């Protein structure tokens, strides 16, 4: 089972009612030796991808359909 890492959105403010959280999961192909690693967070309207070694850095955003097309293509390689 992949461990999920939750974080609170920086746009939530201090009000618990406005809180948004995202769960990141590390790619199962990343290994445990500190190699090239990506993490993915899925929501209903977007899929986010980031470098697991730079969690505060930028991330890429894809539509669920575009992400699924990428995953399908990657599986054929």
N, C-alpha and C positions, 0 to 999 in steps of 0.2 A: 504494500500500500504506500502511495506517495504522500508524504507529509505536506500539508498546506500551511503556508505562512500568511497570516492575515495582517493587514495594516490599514489604519484609518486614513481616509482621504484628507489631504491637506486643505481641501476646500470645505470641510465639514464645520469648521469653527469649534467653539466650545459647547455647542448645544447637542445633546445626545440625540434629539429627534432628527437632526439634520445629518447624522453620521452615515457615511458610506464606507464600506470595507471591501477589499479585494483580496482574494486568495491566490497566491502565486504557487506554482508547482514546478519543480525542476525536471528537465528532460530526463527520461530514463536512459537515454543514450549518452549522457554526460559523463558517467562514471564517477568514481570517487577519488581520482588522482589529481584534481585541480586543473583539468584540461579545459577546453573550450566548452562553456556551459551556457545554456539559455533557460529562462524560466518563462512560463506562460500563465496568464490569468484570463479566464473566460467569463464573459458576461453575455446577456441576451443580445446586446446591440454591438458588441466589439470583442475582439481578442487582442490582448496586449502581450508583447514579447519584449524581454529585456535581457541584458547581460547579467548573469548571476553574480559576477565579480564586481559589478558596479550598480548595486541596487538603487542608489540615489540618482543614478544617471538617467539618460533619456530612454524612452521605450518606443517601440513601433506599434501602431494601431492598425488592425485589419478588420474588415467586415467578416462576420462568421462564414459567409460564402467564399470569400477570397482565401481565408485561412484553410477551409476545408479543401479547396482546390489545390493549395500548396501541399497540404498533408497527403492528399491522394497522389500527387505527382511525386513527392519524396518517397513514398512507399514503392514506387515502380523503379526507382534507381538502385 
